[in-house]
Amino acid sequence: MSTGEFDDAMHMPHASQDFLTLAMLSVGIDPDSFHTLEFVRDGFMSRTCITCPHRRRCHSHLEAFDFESHYRDFCPNRDNFSKLLAKRYDA
Ligand code: SF4
């Protein structure tokens, strides 16, 4: 492994890092509500995050606090976020 590859690996967001909670907060979803927890479990959203090919990009936007303006372009959970956001106004 070259020094560059090592540096890249060190800066890769760790697979277990909880991007889902941060992403939800960023788009305006309450990650702790009963409905959200149920939906996350049934929709395999955590698994989608852990295997997501866009974690680096996601991490950068979360860090820059502009995830909510960009996630629709790349996030594999975007439709799930839309469903959760739509549900928020159903209650
Ligand atoms: S871009 Fe990937 S890691 Fe980020 S919230 Fe969406 S699915 Fe999860």
Backbone and ligand atoms as CSV (ligand in chain L), in Angstrom:
chain,resi,resn,atom,element,x,y,z
A,1,MET,N,N,0.860,-1.201,0.000
A,1,MET,CA,C,0.000,0.000,0.000
A,1,MET,C,C,0.894,1.248,0.000
A,2,SER,N,N,0.635,2.133,-0.937
A,2,SER,CA,C,1.447,3.352,-0.997
A,2,SER,C,C,1.013,4.332,0.094
A,3,THR,N,N,1.837,5.354,0.314
A,3,THR,CA,C,1.484,6.369,1.315
A,3,THR,C,C,0.170,7.048,0.941
A,4,GLY,N,N,0.007,7.297,-0.368
A,4,GLY,CA,C,-1.232,7.945,-0.816
A,4,GLY,C,C,-2.455,7.087,-0.551
A,5,GLU,N,N,-2.315,5.797,-0.832
A,5,GLU,CA,C,-3.442,4.877,-0.586
A,5,GLU,C,C,-3.766,4.792,0.904
A,6,PHE,N,N,-2.712,4.786,1.707
A,6,PHE,CA,C,-2.913,4.740,3.161
A,6,PHE,C,C,-3.654,6.001,3.619
A,7,ASP,N,N,-3.207,7.141,3.116
A,7,ASP,CA,C,-3.862,8.410,3.483
A,7,ASP,C,C,-5.341,8.385,3.085
A,8,ASP,N,N,-5.595,7.883,1.860
A,8,ASP,CA,C,-6.983,7.800,1.390
A,8,ASP,C,C,-7.814,6.928,2.323
A,9,ALA,N,N,-7.241,5.756,2.683
A,9,ALA,CA,C,-7.972,4.830,3.552
A,9,ALA,C,C,-8.258,5.489,4.902
A,10,MET,N,N,-7.292,6.232,5.407
A,10,MET,CA,C,-7.474,6.876,6.703
A,10,MET,C,C,-8.562,7.953,6.656
A,11,HIS,N,N,-8.745,8.514,5.479
A,11,HIS,CA,C,-9.750,9.579,5.369
A,11,HIS,C,C,-11.104,9.084,4.872
A,12,MET,N,N,-11.175,7.792,4.540
A,12,MET,CA,C,-12.478,7.238,4.134
A,12,MET,C,C,-13.384,7.205,5.346
A,13,PRO,N,N,-14.602,7.698,5.205
A,13,PRO,CA,C,-15.521,7.595,6.333
A,13,PRO,C,C,-15.713,6.131,6.721
A,14,HIS,N,N,-15.605,5.849,7.975
A,14,HIS,CA,C,-15.715,4.474,8.454
A,14,HIS,C,C,-17.116,3.929,8.190
A,15,ALA,N,N,-17.160,2.655,7.809
A,15,ALA,CA,C,-18.440,2.053,7.420
A,15,ALA,C,C,-19.483,2.114,8.536
A,16,SER,N,N,-19.055,2.068,9.769
A,16,SER,CA,C,-20.044,2.049,10.847
A,16,SER,C,C,-20.442,3.459,11.293
A,17,GLN,N,N,-19.799,4.458,10.750
A,17,GLN,CA,C,-20.147,5.828,11.149
A,17,GLN,C,C,-21.606,6.105,10.791
A,18,ASP,N,N,-22.313,6.728,11.693
A,18,ASP,CA,C,-23.746,6.854,11.521
A,18,ASP,C,C,-24.137,8.044,10.639
A,19,PHE,N,N,-24.029,7.828,9.349
A,19,PHE,CA,C,-24.404,8.884,8.414
A,19,PHE,C,C,-25.917,9.053,8.356
A,20,LEU,N,N,-26.630,7.977,8.595
A,20,LEU,CA,C,-28.079,8.018,8.426
A,20,LEU,C,C,-28.724,9.028,9.378
A,21,THR,N,N,-28.325,8.987,10.638
A,21,THR,CA,C,-28.896,9.925,11.606
A,21,THR,C,C,-28.574,11.365,11.218
A,22,LEU,N,N,-27.315,11.602,10.874
A,22,LEU,CA,C,-26.909,12.963,10.498
A,22,LEU,C,C,-27.656,13.426,9.247
A,23,ALA,N,N,-27.792,12.511,8.287
A,23,ALA,CA,C,-28.483,12.854,7.046
A,23,ALA,C,C,-29.951,13.182,7.327
A,24,MET,N,N,-30.577,12.402,8.184
A,24,MET,CA,C,-31.989,12.663,8.520
A,24,MET,C,C,-32.150,14.026,9.177
A,25,LEU,N,N,-31.293,14.304,10.136
A,25,LEU,CA,C,-31.375,15.601,10.810
A,25,LEU,C,C,-31.198,16.726,9.795
A,26,SER,N,N,-30.279,16.504,8.855
A,26,SER,CA,C,-29.993,17.527,7.858
A,26,SER,C,C,-31.201,17.826,6.956
A,27,VAL,N,N,-31.984,16.791,6.624
A,27,VAL,CA,C,-33.125,17.034,5.728
A,27,VAL,C,C,-34.423,17.331,6.491
A,28,GLY,N,N,-34.358,17.295,7.816
A,28,GLY,CA,C,-35.526,17.690,8.611
A,28,GLY,C,C,-36.383,16.535,9.097
A,29,ILE,N,N,-35.792,15.342,9.223
A,29,ILE,CA,C,-36.524,14.177,9.724
A,29,ILE,C,C,-36.074,13.907,11.160
A,30,ASP,N,N,-37.020,13.613,12.031
A,30,ASP,CA,C,-36.678,13.266,13.412
A,30,ASP,C,C,-36.251,11.794,13.445
A,31,PRO,N,N,-34.958,11.517,13.668
A,31,PRO,CA,C,-34.499,10.129,13.611
A,31,PRO,C,C,-34.999,9.267,14.767
A,32,ASP,N,N,-35.523,9.899,15.817
A,32,ASP,CA,C,-35.939,9.144,17.005
A,32,ASP,C,C,-37.434,8.888,17.084
A,33,SER,N,N,-38.199,9.408,16.117
A,33,SER,CA,C,-39.642,9.201,16.220
A,33,SER,C,C,-39.962,7.727,15.958
A,34,PHE,N,N,-41.044,7.261,16.535
A,34,PHE,CA,C,-41.431,5.862,16.397
A,34,PHE,C,C,-41.587,5.501,14.925
A,35,HIS,N,N,-42.275,6.370,14.193
A,35,HIS,CA,C,-42.515,6.095,12.778
A,35,HIS,C,C,-41.202,5.970,12.005
A,36,THR,N,N,-40.264,6.881,12.288
A,36,THR,CA,C,-38.979,6.834,11.585
A,36,THR,C,C,-38.251,5.536,11.895
A,37,LEU,N,N,-38.198,5.172,13.171
A,37,LEU,CA,C,-37.471,3.959,13.570
A,37,LEU,C,C,-38.062,2.728,12.890
A,38,GLU,N,N,-39.383,2.699,12.826
A,38,GLU,CA,C,-40.065,1.575,12.190
A,38,GLU,C,C,-39.755,1.536,10.685
A,39,PHE,N,N,-39.822,2.706,10.065
A,39,PHE,CA,C,-39.586,2.821,8.628
A,39,PHE,C,C,-38.143,2.431,8.286
A,40,VAL,N,N,-37.199,2.879,9.105
A,40,VAL,CA,C,-35.782,2.584,8.873
A,40,VAL,C,C,-35.558,1.086,8.912
A,41,ARG,N,N,-36.165,0.439,9.888
A,41,ARG,CA,C,-35.993,-1.009,10.035
A,41,ARG,C,C,-36.595,-1.745,8.827
A,42,ASP,N,N,-37.808,-1.382,8.459
A,42,ASP,CA,C,-38.482,-2.072,7.363
A,42,ASP,C,C,-37.877,-1.747,5.997
A,43,GLY,N,N,-37.294,-0.570,5.874
A,43,GLY,CA,C,-36.775,-0.147,4.567
A,43,GLY,C,C,-35.299,-0.417,4.379
A,44,PHE,N,N,-34.689,-1.077,5.326
A,44,PHE,CA,C,-33.258,-1.412,5.231
A,44,PHE,C,C,-32.399,-0.177,4.966
A,45,MET,N,N,-32.794,0.943,5.536
A,45,MET,CA,C,-32.055,2.182,5.264
A,45,MET,C,C,-30.626,2.154,5.806
A,46,SER,N,N,-30.435,1.543,6.965
A,46,SER,CA,C,-29.081,1.478,7.535
A,46,SER,C,C,-28.168,0.663,6.644
A,47,ARG,N,N,-28.710,-0.450,6.139
A,47,ARG,CA,C,-27.898,-1.298,5.259
A,47,ARG,C,C,-27.526,-0.527,3.989
A,48,THR,N,N,-28.476,0.225,3.475
A,48,THR,CA,C,-28.198,1.029,2.278
A,48,THR,C,C,-27.051,2.003,2.559
A,49,CYS,N,N,-27.053,2.601,3.737
A,49,CYS,CA,C,-25.989,3.544,4.099
A,49,CYS,C,C,-24.639,2.842,4.207
A,50,ILE,N,N,-24.639,1.704,4.879
A,50,ILE,CA,C,-23.364,1.007,5.119
A,50,ILE,C,C,-22.728,0.558,3.806
A,51,THR,N,N,-23.562,0.184,2.833
A,51,THR,CA,C,-23.010,-0.287,1.563
A,51,THR,C,C,-23.000,0.810,0.492
A,52,CYS,N,N,-23.290,2.018,0.876
A,52,CYS,CA,C,-23.422,3.125,-0.085
A,52,CYS,C,C,-22.093,3.460,-0.762
A,53,PRO,N,N,-22.097,3.569,-2.092
A,53,PRO,CA,C,-20.863,3.926,-2.798
A,53,PRO,C,C,-20.544,5.422,-2.735
A,54,HIS,N,N,-21.439,6.199,-2.145
A,54,HIS,CA,C,-21.247,7.659,-2.143
A,54,HIS,C,C,-20.935,8.210,-0.754
A,55,ARG,N,N,-20.387,7.369,0.105
A,55,ARG,CA,C,-20.154,7.792,1.492
A,55,ARG,C,C,-19.186,8.972,1.598
A,56,ARG,N,N,-18.185,8.977,0.747
A,56,ARG,CA,C,-17.214,10.071,0.811
A,56,ARG,C,C,-17.904,11.408,0.471
A,57,ARG,N,N,-18.688,11.388,-0.595
A,57,ARG,CA,C,-19.389,12.601,-1.016
A,57,ARG,C,C,-20.395,13.024,0.056
A,58,CYS,N,N,-21.081,12.027,0.600
A,58,CYS,CA,C,-22.057,12.269,1.661
A,58,CYS,C,C,-21.378,12.936,2.847
A,59,HIS,N,N,-20.256,12.377,3.245
A,59,HIS,CA,C,-19.489,12.895,4.377
A,59,HIS,C,C,-19.109,14.357,4.151
A,60,SER,N,N,-18.636,14.654,2.939
A,60,SER,CA,C,-18.223,16.036,2.639
A,60,SER,C,C,-19.391,16.994,2.770
A,61,HIS,N,N,-20.548,16.599,2.255
A,61,HIS,CA,C,-21.708,17.496,2.329
A,61,HIS,C,C,-22.222,17.628,3.758
A,62,LEU,N,N,-22.180,16.544,4.506
A,62,LEU,CA,C,-22.625,16.627,5.904
A,62,LEU,C,C,-21.703,17.572,6.671
A,63,GLU,N,N,-20.416,17.446,6.395
A,63,GLU,CA,C,-19.437,18.291,7.070
A,63,GLU,C,C,-19.620,19.755,6.702
A,64,ALA,N,N,-20.011,20.000,5.449
A,64,ALA,CA,C,-20.203,21.375,4.970
A,64,ALA,C,C,-21.609,21.898,5.270
A,65,PHE,N,N,-22.437,21.077,5.921
A,65,PHE,CA,C,-23.820,21.439,6.263
A,65,PHE,C,C,-24.656,21.802,5.041
A,66,ASP,N,N,-24.359,21.170,3.894
A,66,ASP,CA,C,-25.194,21.444,2.711
A,66,ASP,C,C,-25.731,20.142,2.090
A,67,PHE,N,N,-25.782,19.092,2.901
A,67,PHE,CA,C,-26.299,17.804,2.421
A,67,PHE,C,C,-27.702,17.957,1.854
A,68,GLU,N,N,-28.541,18.728,2.567
A,68,GLU,CA,C,-29.953,18.839,2.169
A,68,GLU,C,C,-30.126,19.456,0.776
A,69,SER,N,N,-29.162,20.221,0.296
A,69,SER,CA,C,-29.311,20.802,-1.041
A,69,SER,C,C,-28.735,19.910,-2.140
A,70,HIS,N,N,-28.067,18.821,-1.766
A,70,HIS,CA,C,-27.393,18.008,-2.783
A,70,HIS,C,C,-27.771,16.534,-2.794
A,71,TYR,N,N,-28.337,16.013,-1.706
A,71,TYR,CA,C,-28.480,14.555,-1.595
A,71,TYR,C,C,-29.356,13.946,-2.686
A,72,ARG,N,N,-30.277,14.715,-3.231
A,72,ARG,CA,C,-31.159,14.153,-4.271
A,72,ARG,C,C,-30.364,13.744,-5.510
A,73,ASP,N,N,-29.168,14.287,-5.674
A,73,ASP,CA,C,-28.335,13.958,-6.841
A,73,ASP,C,C,-27.616,12.623,-6.698
A,74,PHE,N,N,-27.474,12.118,-5.473
A,74,PHE,CA,C,-26.629,10.923,-5.342
A,74,PHE,C,C,-27.053,9.929,-4.264
A,75,CYS,N,N,-27.853,10.324,-3.315
A,75,CYS,CA,C,-28.118,9.459,-2.160
A,75,CYS,C,C,-29.086,8.317,-2.511
A,76,PRO,N,N,-28.673,7.072,-2.333
A,76,PRO,CA,C,-29.565,5.936,-2.609
A,76,PRO,C,C,-30.772,5.866,-1.670
A,77,ASN,N,N,-30.732,6.623,-0.574
A,77,ASN,CA,C,-31.868,6.649,0.353
A,77,ASN,C,C,-32.807,7.837,0.084
A,78,ARG,N,N,-32.596,8.537,-1.000
A,78,ARG,CA,C,-33.368,9.773,-1.220
A,78,ARG,C,C,-34.882,9.522,-1.273
A,79,ASP,N,N,-35.293,8.416,-1.907
A,79,ASP,CA,C,-36.735,8.138,-1.981
A,79,ASP,C,C,-37.299,7.814,-0.602
A,80,ASN,N,N,-36.494,7.129,0.200
A,80,ASN,CA,C,-36.932,6.840,1.570
A,80,ASN,C,C,-37.057,8.140,2.376
A,81,PHE,N,N,-36.116,9.050,2.184
A,81,PHE,CA,C,-36.215,10.348,2.879
A,81,PHE,C,C,-37.491,11.075,2.435
A,82,SER,N,N,-37.777,11.019,1.126
A,82,SER,CA,C,-38.987,11.689,0.622
A,82,SER,C,C,-40.228,11.104,1.261
A,83,LYS,N,N,-40.271,9.767,1.366
A,83,LYS,CA,C,-41.447,9.117,1.973
A,83,LYS,C,C,-41.582,9.530,3.428
A,84,LEU,N,N,-40.476,9.574,4.138
A,84,LEU,CA,C,-40.521,9.976,5.550
A,84,LEU,C,C,-40.963,11.435,5.677
A,85,LEU,N,N,-40.469,12.281,4.802
A,85,LEU,CA,C,-40.841,13.693,4.849
A,85,LEU,C,C,-42.319,13.868,4.529
A,86,ALA,N,N,-42.812,13.078,3.575
A,86,ALA,CA,C,-44.235,13.158,3.207
A,86,ALA,C,C,-45.103,12.707,4.381
A,87,LYS,N,N,-44.671,11.651,5.067
A,87,LYS,CA,C,-45.410,11.110,6.209
A,87,LYS,C,C,-45.524,12.136,7.327
A,88,ARG,N,N,-44.483,12.953,7.445
A,88,ARG,CA,C,-44.426,13.941,8.521
A,88,ARG,C,C,-45.662,14.838,8.496
A,89,TYR,N,N,-46.178,15.073,7.290
A,89,TYR,CA,C,-47.327,15.975,7.166
A,89,TYR,C,C,-48.671,15.239,7.153
A,90,ASP,N,N,-48.611,13.893,7.182
A,90,ASP,CA,C,-49.836,13.096,7.189
A,90,ASP,C,C,-50.502,13.077,8.570
A,91,ALA,N,N,-49.638,13.092,9.596
A,91,ALA,CA,C,-50.140,12.876,10.959
A,91,ALA,C,C,-51.118,13.940,11.424
L,1,SF4,S1,S,-25.482,9.225,0.557
L,1,SF4,FE1,FE,-25.214,7.093,1.184
L,1,SF4,S2,S,-24.238,7.185,3.197
L,1,SF4,FE2,FE,-25.138,9.188,2.793
L,1,SF4,S3,S,-27.177,9.133,3.723
L,1,SF4,FE3,FE,-27.368,8.543,1.572
L,1,SF4,S4,S,-27.274,6.311,1.588
L,1,SF4,FE4,FE,-26.444,7.030,3.532
